[in-house]
Amino acid sequence: MNLTIISGSHRNNSQSTRVSHIMKKRVEELALFDEVNVLDLADNPLPLWDESIWEGSEEWRTLLAPWRATLKASDAFIVVTPEWGGMVPAALKNFFLIFGAIQLGHKPAMITSISSSIGGTYPVQELRSSSYKNNRICYIPEHLIIRNVESLMTGEKPEEDEYYSARIDYNLNLLNEYSKALKLVRDSGVVDHKTWSNGM
Ligand SMILES: Cc1cc2nc3c(=O)[nH]c(=O)nc-3n(C[C@H](O)[C@H](O)[C@H](O)COP(=O)(O)O)c2cc1C
């Protein structure tokens, strides 16, 4: 079972990248998945979606090949998103336009929303309401909202670190169980994206 962590900030040296690597390390310590990768949207490695992607452009195909391979081989995802202007960053919405059900469909994902202050709720709602329709990613009911992220795991606030560590471990263990359960769904033969290519 493989896990991919998508770091949704396109800012360099972002907190999303830092949190993504904290979680990668923890997943490895808990030995929950065979392989853990971080796909980082820092510096906008994916251009904005355009029509030629549907026309099978060679340029897109070459650029996306390694991303598609990693995502397709994943059984679960963590989507780390900062709150920007009460929203998910544009690069993350672009990610969900570019990748579809072949890579993400019927696989569990745990949202981790972060804020340098007391925000973080809006991106959870945005992802849950508008990022899954055609790609069929399955957000698990538990998510994380990490507030005052800049002090997380820095030793500044040991009590908060203890709380978040316990909560992160709980969510990671749960995500691992969902990854086993949803593999049964994908292997069932019922999933039919040839007939029903888009969600309603
Ligand atoms: C363009 C921009 C907009 C932001 N808007 C919000 C916001 O609406 N709510 C909030 O809590 N924090 C906001 N912040 C602060 C972020 O929570 C903080 O920068 C956090 O570290 C962002 O994560 P990142 O480092 O992964 O980009 C904003 C930051 C940026 C760069």
The ligand as an SDF file (V2000), in Angstrom:
LIG
                    3D

 31 33  0  0  0  0  0  0  0  0999 V2000
   -2.0470   34.8010   -0.2840 C   0  0  0  0  0  0  0  0  0  0  0  0
   -2.2530   34.4270    1.1540 C   0  0  0  0  0  0  0  0  0  0  0  0
   -3.5240   34.5240    1.7050 C   0  0  0  0  0  0  0  0  0  0  0  0
   -3.7460   34.1410    3.0300 C   0  0  0  0  0  0  0  0  0  0  0  0
   -5.0160   34.1460    3.5380 N   0  0  0  0  0  0  0  0  0  0  0  0
   -5.2550   33.5820    4.7510 C   0  0  0  0  0  0  0  0  0  0  0  0
   -6.5820   33.4020    5.2160 C   0  0  0  0  0  0  0  0  0  0  0  0
   -7.5530   33.7390    4.5590 O   0  0  0  0  0  0  0  0  0  0  0  0
   -6.7540   32.8110    6.4200 N   0  0  0  0  0  0  0  0  0  0  0  0
   -5.7110   32.4050    7.1920 C   0  0  0  0  0  0  0  0  0  0  0  0
   -5.9480   31.8730    8.2570 O   0  0  0  0  0  0  0  0  0  0  0  0
   -4.4440   32.5790    6.7760 N   0  0  0  0  0  0  0  0  0  0  0  0
   -4.1880   33.1570    5.5820 C   0  0  0  0  0  0  0  0  0  0  0  0
   -2.9040   33.3060    5.1360 N   0  0  0  0  0  0  0  0  0  0  0  0
   -1.8110   32.9470    6.0270 C   0  0  0  0  0  0  0  0  0  0  0  0
   -1.5100   31.4650    5.9110 C   0  0  0  0  0  0  0  0  0  0  0  0
   -2.3020   30.7550    6.8230 O   0  0  0  0  0  0  0  0  0  0  0  0
   -0.0320   31.2100    6.2010 C   0  0  0  0  0  0  0  0  0  0  0  0
    0.7740   31.9510    5.2980 O   0  0  0  0  0  0  0  0  0  0  0  0
    0.2910   29.7600    6.0870 C   0  0  0  0  0  0  0  0  0  0  0  0
    1.6310   29.5840    6.4590 O   0  0  0  0  0  0  0  0  0  0  0  0
    0.0540   29.3970    4.6470 C   0  0  0  0  0  0  0  0  0  0  0  0
    0.5520   28.1810    4.3660 O   0  0  0  0  0  0  0  0  0  0  0  0
    1.7780   27.9800    3.3800 P   0  0  0  0  0  0  0  0  0  0  0  0
    2.9680   28.4600    4.1670 O   0  0  0  0  0  0  0  0  0  0  0  0
    1.7100   26.5000    3.2310 O   0  0  0  0  0  0  0  0  0  0  0  0
    1.5400   28.7250    2.1190 O   0  0  0  0  0  0  0  0  0  0  0  0
   -2.6530   33.7000    3.8230 C   0  0  0  0  0  0  0  0  0  0  0  0
   -1.3710   33.6240    3.2600 C   0  0  0  0  0  0  0  0  0  0  0  0
   -1.1670   33.9590    1.9450 C   0  0  0  0  0  0  0  0  0  0  0  0
    0.2180   33.7900    1.3540 C   0  0  0  0  0  0  0  0  0  0  0  0
  1  2  1  0
  2  3  1  0
  2 30  2  0
  3  4  2  0
  4  5  1  0
  4 28  1  0
  5  6  2  0
  6  7  1  0
  6 13  1  0
  7  8  2  0
  7  9  1  0
  9 10  1  0
 10 11  2  0
 10 12  1  0
 12 13  2  0
 13 14  1  0
 14 15  1  0
 14 28  1  0
 15 16  1  0
 16 17  1  0
 16 18  1  0
 18 19  1  0
 18 20  1  0
 20 21  1  0
 20 22  1  0
 22 23  1  0
 23 24  1  0
 24 25  2  0
 24 26  1  0
 24 27  1  0
 28 29  2  0
 29 30  1  0
 30 31  1  0
M  END
$$$$
